[in-house]
């Protein structure tokens, strides 16, 4: 996780009735946090491959619920949620080099959610890919 902090220091001086100079300072810290989502390597195929069926997904996902991700194609990323749910982020265009370093970044927003048609996935080499929609993945039996 990268943490950049910007500090603004305001200082003032006052003189007490005894003639001593006292300095007061106020420090304001502003932060920008970038969350790195580790991408897991695609696991070896199980004895019977599990197939996923896409269902309608939500418009937004809470960032605190993300547990991991697997890059499953040049235009999609499967997200593992805390609690066992699996979601697919469908990107609006092919995302070059998203799988080159096996990871990507999401920049958190004030509302603590990542939303389709608003947020971007940032590749580790500087590219950006807009999230078009989320799909809920359920096992196809």
PyMOL commands that set and color helices and strands:
alter all, ss='L'
color gray80, all
select helices_A, chain A and resi 63-65
alter helices_A, ss='H'
color red, helices_A
select strands_A, chain A and resi 2-15+21-38+52-56+60-62+66-73+76-81+86-91+103-107+113-115+120-123+128-139
alter strands_A, ss='S'
color yellow, strands_A
deselect
rebuild
show_as cartoon
